[in-house]
Amino acid sequence: MAEESKSFIKENWSMLIWLVAAVFAAGGIYAEFSSLKMELHTVHERLDKKIVVINDIEDRIYVLEMHVEYEKGYKESQKEKGND
């Protein structure tokens, strides 16, 4: 029985090498995809933080624009009162 397995390995050594290479390649591919998944997750987290910051800045700009328009209207009404 031991001789049969030795002779099988001797006769099919190229198939054994291909099998080992395929397992090694599959492990490398899995590691690469795992790395890309983690990197994608990190990018999504950073993007979410930036979206929150942009939304906050847009809200502040909107409030400031409302205040500027209010001041313009107030100044125009004061000019009209002064001209009357």
PDB file of N, CA, C and O in Angstrom:
ATOM      1  N   MET A   1       0.812  -1.187   0.000  1.00  0.00           N
ATOM      2  CA  MET A   1       0.000   0.000   0.000  1.00  0.00           C
ATOM      3  C   MET A   1       0.865   1.264   0.000  1.00  0.00           C
ATOM      4  O   MET A   1       0.572   2.234  -0.700  1.00  0.00           O
ATOM      5  N   ALA A   2       1.932   1.231   0.798  1.00  0.00           N
ATOM      6  CA  ALA A   2       2.828   2.375   0.853  1.00  0.00           C
ATOM      7  C   ALA A   2       3.556   2.552  -0.466  1.00  0.00           C
ATOM      8  O   ALA A   2       3.815   3.671  -0.908  1.00  0.00           O
ATOM      9  N   GLU A   3       3.881   1.422  -1.088  1.00  0.00           N
ATOM     10  CA  GLU A   3       4.569   1.499  -2.376  1.00  0.00           C
ATOM     11  C   GLU A   3       3.643   2.039  -3.461  1.00  0.00           C
ATOM     12  O   GLU A   3       4.088   2.735  -4.374  1.00  0.00           O
ATOM     13  N   GLU A   4       2.354   1.715  -3.358  1.00  0.00           N
ATOM     14  CA  GLU A   4       1.406   2.228  -4.347  1.00  0.00           C
ATOM     15  C   GLU A   4       1.305   3.748  -4.274  1.00  0.00           C
ATOM     16  O   GLU A   4       1.267   4.425  -5.301  1.00  0.00           O
ATOM     17  N   SER A   5       1.261   4.284  -3.036  1.00  0.00           N
ATOM     18  CA  SER A   5       1.168   5.743  -2.905  1.00  0.00           C
ATOM     19  C   SER A   5       2.463   6.405  -3.364  1.00  0.00           C
ATOM     20  O   SER A   5       2.425   7.482  -3.959  1.00  0.00           O
ATOM     21  N   LYS A   6       3.612   5.776  -3.095  1.00  0.00           N
ATOM     22  CA  LYS A   6       4.879   6.327  -3.561  1.00  0.00           C
ATOM     23  C   LYS A   6       4.950   6.305  -5.077  1.00  0.00           C
ATOM     24  O   LYS A   6       5.417   7.260  -5.697  1.00  0.00           O
ATOM     25  N   SER A   7       4.495   5.234  -5.664  1.00  0.00           N
ATOM     26  CA  SER A   7       4.533   5.164  -7.122  1.00  0.00           C
ATOM     27  C   SER A   7       3.529   6.131  -7.747  1.00  0.00           C
ATOM     28  O   SER A   7       3.782   6.688  -8.816  1.00  0.00           O
ATOM     29  N   PHE A   8       2.395   6.328  -7.083  1.00  0.00           N
ATOM     30  CA  PHE A   8       1.412   7.300  -7.590  1.00  0.00           C
ATOM     31  C   PHE A   8       2.006   8.708  -7.596  1.00  0.00           C
ATOM     32  O   PHE A   8       1.829   9.462  -8.553  1.00  0.00           O
ATOM     33  N   ILE A   9       2.715   9.054  -6.513  1.00  0.00           N
ATOM     34  CA  ILE A   9       3.354  10.375  -6.419  1.00  0.00           C
ATOM     35  C   ILE A   9       4.448  10.496  -7.474  1.00  0.00           C
ATOM     36  O   ILE A   9       4.584  11.544  -8.105  1.00  0.00           O
ATOM     37  N   LYS A  10       5.230   9.433  -7.672  1.00  0.00           N
ATOM     38  CA  LYS A  10       6.295   9.478  -8.674  1.00  0.00           C
ATOM     39  C   LYS A  10       5.735   9.649 -10.075  1.00  0.00           C
ATOM     40  O   LYS A  10       6.299  10.375 -10.893  1.00  0.00           O
ATOM     41  N   GLU A  11       4.632   8.984 -10.346  1.00  0.00           N
ATOM     42  CA  GLU A  11       4.058   9.051 -11.693  1.00  0.00           C
ATOM     43  C   GLU A  11       3.277  10.349 -11.930  1.00  0.00           C
ATOM     44  O   GLU A  11       3.185  10.811 -13.068  1.00  0.00           O
ATOM     45  N   ASN A  12       2.724  10.929 -10.889  1.00  0.00           N
ATOM     46  CA  ASN A  12       1.855  12.112 -11.046  1.00  0.00           C
ATOM     47  C   ASN A  12       2.383  13.319 -10.272  1.00  0.00           C
ATOM     48  O   ASN A  12       1.598  14.081  -9.707  1.00  0.00           O
ATOM     49  N   TRP A  13       3.674  13.495 -10.241  1.00  0.00           N
ATOM     50  CA  TRP A  13       4.253  14.597  -9.485  1.00  0.00           C
ATOM     51  C   TRP A  13       3.852  15.955 -10.055  1.00  0.00           C
ATOM     52  O   TRP A  13       3.717  16.917  -9.300  1.00  0.00           O
ATOM     53  N   SER A  14       3.662  16.051 -11.361  1.00  0.00           N
ATOM     54  CA  SER A  14       3.269  17.343 -11.945  1.00  0.00           C
ATOM     55  C   SER A  14       1.860  17.731 -11.502  1.00  0.00           C
ATOM     56  O   SER A  14       1.576  18.909 -11.289  1.00  0.00           O
ATOM     57  N   MET A  15       0.977  16.738 -11.364  1.00  0.00           N
ATOM     58  CA  MET A  15      -0.370  17.023 -10.892  1.00  0.00           C
ATOM     59  C   MET A  15      -0.329  17.500  -9.442  1.00  0.00           C
ATOM     60  O   MET A  15      -1.078  18.400  -9.059  1.00  0.00           O
ATOM     61  N   LEU A  16       0.536  16.902  -8.645  1.00  0.00           N
ATOM     62  CA  LEU A  16       0.688  17.301  -7.251  1.00  0.00           C
ATOM     63  C   LEU A  16       1.215  18.736  -7.160  1.00  0.00           C
ATOM     64  O   LEU A  16       0.759  19.513  -6.321  1.00  0.00           O
ATOM     65  N   ILE A  17       2.158  19.080  -8.008  1.00  0.00           N
ATOM     66  CA  ILE A  17       2.694  20.452  -8.017  1.00  0.00           C
ATOM     67  C   ILE A  17       1.603  21.440  -8.415  1.00  0.00           C
ATOM     68  O   ILE A  17       1.479  22.510  -7.820  1.00  0.00           O
ATOM     69  N   TRP A  18       0.808  21.073  -9.430  1.00  0.00           N
ATOM     70  CA  TRP A  18      -0.294  21.946  -9.832  1.00  0.00           C
ATOM     71  C   TRP A  18      -1.300  22.131  -8.696  1.00  0.00           C
ATOM     72  O   TRP A  18      -1.812  23.232  -8.494  1.00  0.00           O
ATOM     73  N   LEU A  19      -1.577  21.078  -7.968  1.00  0.00           N
ATOM     74  CA  LEU A  19      -2.508  21.157  -6.841  1.00  0.00           C
ATOM     75  C   LEU A  19      -1.974  22.086  -5.753  1.00  0.00           C
ATOM     76  O   LEU A  19      -2.713  22.918  -5.227  1.00  0.00           O
ATOM     77  N   VAL A  20      -0.711  21.946  -5.422  1.00  0.00           N
ATOM     78  CA  VAL A  20      -0.100  22.813  -4.409  1.00  0.00           C
ATOM     79  C   VAL A  20      -0.090  24.266  -4.894  1.00  0.00           C
ATOM     80  O   VAL A  20      -0.372  25.181  -4.120  1.00  0.00           O
ATOM     81  N   ALA A  21       0.227  24.476  -6.153  1.00  0.00           N
ATOM     82  CA  ALA A  21       0.234  25.829  -6.705  1.00  0.00           C
ATOM     83  C   ALA A  21      -1.168  26.426  -6.702  1.00  0.00           C
ATOM     84  O   ALA A  21      -1.337  27.613  -6.423  1.00  0.00           O
ATOM     85  N   ALA A  22      -2.174  25.612  -7.011  1.00  0.00           N
ATOM     86  CA  ALA A  22      -3.553  26.110  -7.019  1.00  0.00           C
ATOM     87  C   ALA A  22      -3.995  26.508  -5.616  1.00  0.00           C
ATOM     88  O   ALA A  22      -4.646  27.538  -5.442  1.00  0.00           O
ATOM     89  N   VAL A  23      -3.651  25.709  -4.624  1.00  0.00           N
ATOM     90  CA  VAL A  23      -4.002  26.038  -3.237  1.00  0.00           C
ATOM     91  C   VAL A  23      -3.286  27.317  -2.813  1.00  0.00           C
ATOM     92  O   VAL A  23      -3.889  28.182  -2.178  1.00  0.00           O
ATOM     93  N   PHE A  24      -2.026  27.441  -3.153  1.00  0.00           N
ATOM     94  CA  PHE A  24      -1.267  28.648  -2.828  1.00  0.00           C
ATOM     95  C   PHE A  24      -1.869  29.878  -3.507  1.00  0.00           C
ATOM     96  O   PHE A  24      -1.999  30.930  -2.882  1.00  0.00           O
ATOM     97  N   ALA A  25      -2.233  29.749  -4.778  1.00  0.00           N
ATOM     98  CA  ALA A  25      -2.835  30.868  -5.511  1.00  0.00           C
ATOM     99  C   ALA A  25      -4.193  31.244  -4.917  1.00  0.00           C
ATOM    100  O   ALA A  25      -4.516  32.426  -4.803  1.00  0.00           O
ATOM    101  N   ALA A  26      -4.984  30.247  -4.542  1.00  0.00           N
ATOM    102  CA  ALA A  26      -6.291  30.525  -3.932  1.00  0.00           C
ATOM    103  C   ALA A  26      -6.120  31.270  -2.615  1.00  0.00           C
ATOM    104  O   ALA A  26      -6.889  32.183  -2.311  1.00  0.00           O
ATOM    105  N   GLY A  27      -5.122  30.888  -1.838  1.00  0.00           N
ATOM    106  CA  GLY A  27      -4.848  31.601  -0.584  1.00  0.00           C
ATOM    107  C   GLY A  27      -4.431  33.036  -0.828  1.00  0.00           C
ATOM    108  O   GLY A  27      -4.851  33.942  -0.108  1.00  0.00           O
ATOM    109  N   GLY A  28      -3.609  33.244  -1.838  1.00  0.00           N
ATOM    110  CA  GLY A  28      -3.188  34.614  -2.182  1.00  0.00           C
ATOM    111  C   GLY A  28      -4.347  35.467  -2.654  1.00  0.00           C
ATOM    112  O   GLY A  28      -4.462  36.637  -2.288  1.00  0.00           O
ATOM    113  N   ILE A  29      -5.200  34.879  -3.465  1.00  0.00           N
ATOM    114  CA  ILE A  29      -6.374  35.616  -3.966  1.00  0.00           C
ATOM    115  C   ILE A  29      -7.310  35.952  -2.813  1.00  0.00           C
ATOM    116  O   ILE A  29      -7.832  37.066  -2.751  1.00  0.00           O
ATOM    117  N   TYR A  30      -7.532  35.011  -1.901  1.00  0.00           N
ATOM    118  CA  TYR A  30      -8.390  35.254  -0.748  1.00  0.00           C
ATOM    119  C   TYR A  30      -7.826  36.382   0.109  1.00  0.00           C
ATOM    120  O   TYR A  30      -8.568  37.259   0.552  1.00  0.00           O
ATOM    121  N   ALA A  31      -6.520  36.362   0.343  1.00  0.00           N
ATOM    122  CA  ALA A  31      -5.889  37.416   1.143  1.00  0.00           C
ATOM    123  C   ALA A  31      -6.045  38.780   0.468  1.00  0.00           C
ATOM    124  O   ALA A  31      -6.305  39.778   1.139  1.00  0.00           O
ATOM    125  N   GLU A  32      -5.889  38.825  -0.841  1.00  0.00           N
ATOM    126  CA  GLU A  32      -6.019  40.086  -1.572  1.00  0.00           C
ATOM    127  C   GLU A  32      -7.446  40.629  -1.477  1.00  0.00           C
ATOM    128  O   GLU A  32      -7.643  41.819  -1.233  1.00  0.00           O
ATOM    129  N   PHE A  33      -8.434  39.763  -1.666  1.00  0.00           N
ATOM    130  CA  PHE A  33      -9.823  40.203  -1.558  1.00  0.00           C
ATOM    131  C   PHE A  33     -10.165  40.646  -0.145  1.00  0.00           C
ATOM    132  O   PHE A  33     -10.922  41.599   0.040  1.00  0.00           O
ATOM    133  N   SER A  34      -9.620  39.969   0.848  1.00  0.00           N
ATOM    134  CA  SER A  34      -9.849  40.389   2.236  1.00  0.00           C
ATOM    135  C   SER A  34      -9.256  41.764   2.480  1.00  0.00           C
ATOM    136  O   SER A  34      -9.864  42.597   3.152  1.00  0.00           O
ATOM    137  N   SER A  35      -8.090  41.999   1.947  1.00  0.00           N
ATOM    138  CA  SER A  35      -7.438  43.298   2.091  1.00  0.00           C
ATOM    139  C   SER A  35      -8.252  44.393   1.398  1.00  0.00           C
ATOM    140  O   SER A  35      -8.442  45.478   1.948  1.00  0.00           O
ATOM    141  N   LEU A  36      -8.727  44.101   0.196  1.00  0.00           N
ATOM    142  CA  LEU A  36      -9.538  45.082  -0.529  1.00  0.00           C
ATOM    143  C   LEU A  36     -10.850  45.367   0.189  1.00  0.00           C
ATOM    144  O   LEU A  36     -11.317  46.506   0.207  1.00  0.00           O
ATOM    145  N   LYS A  37     -11.441  44.344   0.777  1.00  0.00           N
ATOM    146  CA  LYS A  37     -12.694  44.527   1.523  1.00  0.00           C
ATOM    147  C   LYS A  37     -12.462  45.454   2.711  1.00  0.00           C
ATOM    148  O   LYS A  37     -13.267  46.350   2.964  1.00  0.00           O
ATOM    149  N   MET A  38     -11.373  45.245   3.440  1.00  0.00           N
ATOM    150  CA  MET A  38     -11.071  46.083   4.597  1.00  0.00           C
ATOM    151  C   MET A  38     -10.797  47.513   4.156  1.00  0.00           C
ATOM    152  O   MET A  38     -11.240  48.460   4.806  1.00  0.00           O
ATOM    153  N   GLU A  39     -10.073  47.675   3.060  1.00  0.00           N
ATOM    154  CA  GLU A  39      -9.779  49.012   2.552  1.00  0.00           C
ATOM    155  C   GLU A  39     -11.061  49.720   2.107  1.00  0.00           C
ATOM    156  O   GLU A  39     -11.232  50.913   2.358  1.00  0.00           O
ATOM    157  N   LEU A  40     -11.948  48.995   1.457  1.00  0.00           N
ATOM    158  CA  LEU A  40     -13.226  49.563   1.029  1.00  0.00           C
ATOM    159  C   LEU A  40     -14.057  49.988   2.230  1.00  0.00           C
ATOM    160  O   LEU A  40     -14.706  51.034   2.197  1.00  0.00           O
ATOM    161  N   HIS A  41     -14.043  49.195   3.280  1.00  0.00           N
ATOM    162  CA  HIS A  41     -14.778  49.539   4.498  1.00  0.00           C
ATOM    163  C   HIS A  41     -14.221  50.832   5.107  1.00  0.00           C
ATOM    164  O   HIS A  41     -14.982  51.695   5.545  1.00  0.00           O
ATOM    165  N   THR A  42     -12.903  50.958   5.131  1.00  0.00           N
ATOM    166  CA  THR A  42     -12.265  52.166   5.660  1.00  0.00           C
ATOM    167  C   THR A  42     -12.630  53.390   4.827  1.00  0.00           C
ATOM    168  O   THR A  42     -12.904  54.458   5.373  1.00  0.00           O
ATOM    169  N   VAL A  43     -12.634  53.232   3.507  1.00  0.00           N
ATOM    170  CA  VAL A  43     -12.987  54.341   2.617  1.00  0.00           C
ATOM    171  C   VAL A  43     -14.433  54.771   2.850  1.00  0.00           C
ATOM    172  O   VAL A  43     -14.730  55.966   2.861  1.00  0.00           O
ATOM    173  N   HIS A  44     -15.335  53.806   3.037  1.00  0.00           N
ATOM    174  CA  HIS A  44     -16.738  54.132   3.299  1.00  0.00           C
ATOM    175  C   HIS A  44     -16.890  54.891   4.615  1.00  0.00           C
ATOM    176  O   HIS A  44     -17.666  55.844   4.691  1.00  0.00           O
ATOM    177  N   GLU A  45     -16.165  54.483   5.642  1.00  0.00           N
ATOM    178  CA  GLU A  45     -16.231  55.192   6.919  1.00  0.00           C
ATOM    179  C   GLU A  45     -15.755  56.631   6.770  1.00  0.00           C
ATOM    180  O   GLU A  45     -16.389  57.554   7.280  1.00  0.00           O
ATOM    181  N   ARG A  46     -14.642  56.824   6.074  1.00  0.00           N
ATOM    182  CA  ARG A  46     -14.116  58.175   5.877  1.00  0.00           C
ATOM    183  C   ARG A  46     -15.084  59.015   5.052  1.00  0.00           C
ATOM    184  O   ARG A  46     -15.274  60.199   5.329  1.00  0.00           O
ATOM    185  N   LEU A  47     -15.692  58.408   4.044  1.00  0.00           N
ATOM    186  CA  LEU A  47     -16.655  59.120   3.209  1.00  0.00           C
ATOM    187  C   LEU A  47     -17.874  59.533   4.018  1.00  0.00           C
ATOM    188  O   LEU A  47     -18.377  60.645   3.856  1.00  0.00           O
ATOM    189  N   ASP A  48     -18.355  58.649   4.888  1.00  0.00           N
ATOM    190  CA  ASP A  48     -19.500  58.988   5.732  1.00  0.00           C
ATOM    191  C   ASP A  48     -19.186  60.182   6.632  1.00  0.00           C
ATOM    192  O   ASP A  48     -20.030  61.060   6.813  1.00  0.00           O
ATOM    193  N   LYS A  49     -17.980  60.219   7.196  1.00  0.00           N
ATOM    194  CA  LYS A  49     -17.580  61.346   8.043  1.00  0.00           C
ATOM    195  C   LYS A  49     -17.538  62.640   7.233  1.00  0.00           C
ATOM    196  O   LYS A  49     -17.966  63.691   7.709  1.00  0.00           O
ATOM    197  N   LYS A  50     -17.018  62.557   6.007  1.00  0.00           N
ATOM    198  CA  LYS A  50     -16.939  63.756   5.170  1.00  0.00           C
ATOM    199  C   LYS A  50     -18.325  64.241   4.770  1.00  0.00           C
ATOM    200  O   LYS A  50     -18.552  65.448   4.682  1.00  0.00           O
ATOM    201  N   ILE A  51     -19.250  63.328   4.527  1.00  0.00           N
ATOM    202  CA  ILE A  51     -20.616  63.714   4.181  1.00  0.00           C
ATOM    203  C   ILE A  51     -21.267  64.436   5.352  1.00  0.00           C
ATOM    204  O   ILE A  51     -21.971  65.426   5.149  1.00  0.00           O
ATOM    205  N   VAL A  52     -21.044  63.962   6.566  1.00  0.00           N
ATOM    206  CA  VAL A  52     -21.594  64.627   7.747  1.00  0.00           C
ATOM    207  C   VAL A  52     -21.033  66.039   7.866  1.00  0.00           C
ATOM    208  O   VAL A  52     -21.777  66.978   8.147  1.00  0.00           O
ATOM    209  N   VAL A  53     -19.734  66.199   7.655  1.00  0.00           N
ATOM    210  CA  VAL A  53     -19.108  67.525   7.739  1.00  0.00           C
ATOM    211  C   VAL A  53     -19.682  68.454   6.663  1.00  0.00           C
ATOM    212  O   VAL A  53     -19.978  69.617   6.939  1.00  0.00           O
ATOM    213  N   ILE A  54     -19.835  67.948   5.454  1.00  0.00           N
ATOM    214  CA  ILE A  54     -20.374  68.763   4.361  1.00  0.00           C
ATOM    215  C   ILE A  54     -21.804  69.186   4.671  1.00  0.00           C
ATOM    216  O   ILE A  54     -22.170  70.337   4.434  1.00  0.00           O
ATOM    217  N   ASN A  55     -22.610  68.285   5.192  1.00  0.00           N
ATOM    218  CA  ASN A  55     -23.987  68.634   5.547  1.00  0.00           C
ATOM    219  C   ASN A  55     -24.028  69.711   6.631  1.00  0.00           C
ATOM    220  O   ASN A  55     -24.843  70.631   6.562  1.00  0.00           O
ATOM    221  N   ASP A  56     -23.148  69.598   7.635  1.00  0.00           N
ATOM    222  CA  ASP A  56     -23.090  70.616   8.683  1.00  0.00           C
ATOM    223  C   ASP A  56     -22.685  71.972   8.111  1.00  0.00           C
ATOM    224  O   ASP A  56     -23.254  72.998   8.483  1.00  0.00           O
ATOM    225  N   ILE A  57     -21.717  71.979   7.218  1.00  0.00           N
ATOM    226  CA  ILE A  57     -21.266  73.231   6.611  1.00  0.00           C
ATOM    227  C   ILE A  57     -22.377  73.830   5.754  1.00  0.00           C
ATOM    228  O   ILE A  57     -22.574  75.045   5.770  1.00  0.00           O
ATOM    229  N   GLU A  58     -23.107  73.003   5.007  1.00  0.00           N
ATOM    230  CA  GLU A  58     -24.227  73.504   4.205  1.00  0.00           C
ATOM    231  C   GLU A  58     -25.285  74.146   5.093  1.00  0.00           C
ATOM    232  O   GLU A  58     -25.838  75.189   4.742  1.00  0.00           O
ATOM    233  N   ASP A  59     -25.570  73.541   6.227  1.00  0.00           N
ATOM    234  CA  ASP A  59     -26.554  74.113   7.164  1.00  0.00           C
ATOM    235  C   ASP A  59     -26.074  75.463   7.689  1.00  0.00           C
ATOM    236  O   ASP A  59     -26.857  76.408   7.789  1.00  0.00           O
ATOM    237  N   ARG A  60     -24.789  75.552   8.022  1.00  0.00           N
ATOM    238  CA  ARG A  60     -24.251  76.831   8.516  1.00  0.00           C
ATOM    239  C   ARG A  60     -24.309  77.902   7.429  1.00  0.00           C
ATOM    240  O   ARG A  60     -24.632  79.057   7.707  1.00  0.00           O
ATOM    241  N   ILE A  61     -23.996  77.518   6.191  1.00  0.00           N
ATOM    242  CA  ILE A  61     -24.047  78.477   5.079  1.00  0.00           C
ATOM    243  C   ILE A  61     -25.472  78.970   4.883  1.00  0.00           C
ATOM    244  O   ILE A  61     -25.694  80.159   4.655  1.00  0.00           O
ATOM    245  N   TYR A  62     -26.443  78.054   4.971  1.00  0.00           N
ATOM    246  CA  TYR A  62     -27.841  78.434   4.801  1.00  0.00           C
ATOM    247  C   TYR A  62     -28.261  79.450   5.867  1.00  0.00           C
ATOM    248  O   TYR A  62     -28.929  80.438   5.559  1.00  0.00           O
ATOM    249  N   VAL A  63     -27.869  79.203   7.117  1.00  0.00           N
ATOM    250  CA  VAL A  63     -28.208  80.141   8.201  1.00  0.00           C
ATOM    251  C   VAL A  63     -27.539  81.485   7.954  1.00  0.00           C
ATOM    252  O   VAL A  63     -28.172  82.524   8.142  1.00  0.00           O
ATOM    253  N   LEU A  64     -26.289  81.494   7.543  1.00  0.00           N
ATOM    254  CA  LEU A  64     -25.586  82.751   7.268  1.00  0.00           C
ATOM    255  C   LEU A  64     -26.222  83.504   6.102  1.00  0.00           C
ATOM    256  O   LEU A  64     -26.343  84.727   6.156  1.00  0.00           O
ATOM    257  N   GLU A  65     -26.630  82.794   5.053  1.00  0.00           N
ATOM    258  CA  GLU A  65     -27.284  83.446   3.921  1.00  0.00           C
ATOM    259  C   GLU A  65     -28.615  84.053   4.342  1.00  0.00           C
ATOM    260  O   GLU A  65     -28.967  85.148   3.902  1.00  0.00           O
ATOM    261  N   MET A  66     -29.346  83.355   5.182  1.00  0.00           N
ATOM    262  CA  MET A  66     -30.606  83.919   5.688  1.00  0.00           C
ATOM    263  C   MET A  66     -30.345  85.194   6.483  1.00  0.00           C
ATOM    264  O   MET A  66     -31.086  86.168   6.352  1.00  0.00           O
ATOM    265  N   HIS A  67     -29.303  85.195   7.302  1.00  0.00           N
ATOM    266  CA  HIS A  67     -28.964  86.367   8.106  1.00  0.00           C
ATOM    267  C   HIS A  67     -28.555  87.537   7.207  1.00  0.00           C
ATOM    268  O   HIS A  67     -28.953  88.676   7.453  1.00  0.00           O
ATOM    269  N   VAL A  68     -27.764  87.261   6.170  1.00  0.00           N
ATOM    270  CA  VAL A  68     -27.334  88.317   5.240  1.00  0.00           C
ATOM    271  C   VAL A  68     -28.542  88.913   4.523  1.00  0.00           C
ATOM    272  O   VAL A  68     -28.633  90.132   4.378  1.00  0.00           O
ATOM    273  N   GLU A  69     -29.466  88.071   4.074  1.00  0.00           N
ATOM    274  CA  GLU A  69     -30.663  88.577   3.389  1.00  0.00           C
ATOM    275  C   GLU A  69     -31.527  89.394   4.338  1.00  0.00           C
ATOM    276  O   GLU A  69     -32.107  90.402   3.934  1.00  0.00           O
ATOM    277  N   TYR A  70     -31.617  88.975   5.579  1.00  0.00           N
ATOM    278  CA  TYR A  70     -32.374  89.741   6.568  1.00  0.00           C
ATOM    279  C   TYR A  70     -31.751  91.122   6.762  1.00  0.00           C
ATOM    280  O   TYR A  70     -32.456  92.129   6.814  1.00  0.00           O
ATOM    281  N   GLU A  71     -30.408  91.157   6.869  1.00  0.00           N
ATOM    282  CA  GLU A  71     -29.730  92.451   7.044  1.00  0.00           C
ATOM    283  C   GLU A  71     -29.914  93.346   5.827  1.00  0.00           C
ATOM    284  O   GLU A  71     -30.098  94.555   5.973  1.00  0.00           O
ATOM    285  N   LYS A  72     -29.868  92.769   4.625  1.00  0.00           N
ATOM    286  CA  LYS A  72     -30.096  93.562   3.414  1.00  0.00           C
ATOM    287  C   LYS A  72     -31.486  94.176   3.437  1.00  0.00           C
ATOM    288  O   LYS A  72     -31.649  95.365   3.161  1.00  0.00           O
ATOM    289  N   GLY A  73     -32.484  93.370   3.766  1.00  0.00           N
ATOM    290  CA  GLY A  73     -33.857  93.881   3.827  1.00  0.00           C
ATOM    291  C   GLY A  73     -34.008  94.948   4.888  1.00  0.00           C
ATOM    292  O   GLY A  73     -34.700  95.946   4.684  1.00  0.00           O
ATOM    293  N   TYR A  74     -33.361  94.739   6.024  1.00  0.00           N
ATOM    294  CA  TYR A  74     -33.447  95.724   7.099  1.00  0.00           C
ATOM    295  C   TYR A  74     -32.805  97.037   6.676  1.00  0.00           C
ATOM    296  O   TYR A  74     -33.368  98.103   6.927  1.00  0.00           O
ATOM    297  N   LYS A  75     -31.628  96.984   6.033  1.00  0.00           N
ATOM    298  CA  LYS A  75     -30.952  98.201   5.586  1.00  0.00           C
ATOM    299  C   LYS A  75     -31.761  98.921   4.513  1.00  0.00           C
ATOM    300  O   LYS A  75     -31.830 100.150   4.512  1.00  0.00           O
ATOM    301  N   GLU A  76     -32.372  98.168   3.601  1.00  0.00           N
ATOM    302  CA  GLU A  76     -33.190  98.784   2.568  1.00  0.00           C
ATOM    303  C   GLU A  76     -34.408  99.460   3.172  1.00  0.00           C
ATOM    304  O   GLU A  76     -34.808 100.537   2.729  1.00  0.00           O
ATOM    305  N   SER A  77     -34.996  98.834   4.180  1.00  0.00           N
ATOM    306  CA  SER A  77     -36.169  99.456   4.808  1.00  0.00           C
ATOM    307  C   SER A  77     -35.768 100.717   5.570  1.00  0.00           C
ATOM    308  O   SER A  77     -36.550 101.665   5.644  1.00  0.00           O
ATOM    309  N   GLN A  78     -34.572 100.743   6.133  1.00  0.00           N
ATOM    310  CA  GLN A  78     -34.102 101.936   6.841  1.00  0.00           C
ATOM    311  C   GLN A  78     -33.842 103.069   5.861  1.00  0.00           C
ATOM    312  O   GLN A  78     -34.099 104.233   6.165  1.00  0.00           O
ATOM    313  N   LYS A  79     -33.321 102.717   4.660  1.00  0.00           N
ATOM    314  CA  LYS A  79     -33.103 103.729   3.627  1.00  0.00           C
ATOM    315  C   LYS A  79     -34.427 104.322   3.169  1.00  0.00           C
ATOM    316  O   LYS A  79     -34.533 105.532   2.968  1.00  0.00           O
ATOM    317  N   GLU A  80     -35.433 103.473   3.005  1.00  0.00           N
ATOM    318  CA  GLU A  80     -36.750 103.933   2.552  1.00  0.00           C
ATOM    319  C   GLU A  80     -37.388 104.809   3.612  1.00  0.00           C
ATOM    320  O   GLU A  80     -38.055 105.785   3.265  1.00  0.00           O
ATOM    321  N   LYS A  81     -37.215 104.507   4.872  1.00  0.00           N
ATOM    322  CA  LYS A  81     -37.759 105.348   5.944  1.00  0.00           C
ATOM    323  C   LYS A  81     -37.041 106.708   5.952  1.00  0.00           C
ATOM    324  O   LYS A  81     -37.650 107.744   6.218  1.00  0.00           O
ATOM    325  N   GLY A  82     -35.769 106.680   5.664  1.00  0.00           N
ATOM    326  CA  GLY A  82     -34.991 107.923   5.649  1.00  0.00           C
ATOM    327  C   GLY A  82     -35.354 108.793   4.473  1.00  0.00           C
ATOM    328  O   GLY A  82     -35.296 110.017   4.585  1.00  0.00           O
ATOM    329  N   ASN A  83     -35.729 108.205   3.339  1.00  0.00           N
ATOM    330  CA  ASN A  83     -36.094 108.987   2.135  1.00  0.00           C
ATOM    331  C   ASN A  83     -37.507 109.532   2.228  1.00  0.00           C
ATOM    332  O   ASN A  83     -37.821 110.522   1.568  1.00  0.00           O
ATOM    333  N   ASP A  84     -38.364 108.920   3.022  1.00  0.00           N
ATOM    334  CA  ASP A  84     -39.756 109.395   3.116  1.00  0.00           C
ATOM    335  C   ASP A  84     -39.894 110.617   3.912  1.00  0.00           C
ATOM    336  O   ASP A  84     -41.003 111.126   4.074  1.00  0.00           O
TER     337      ASP A  84
END
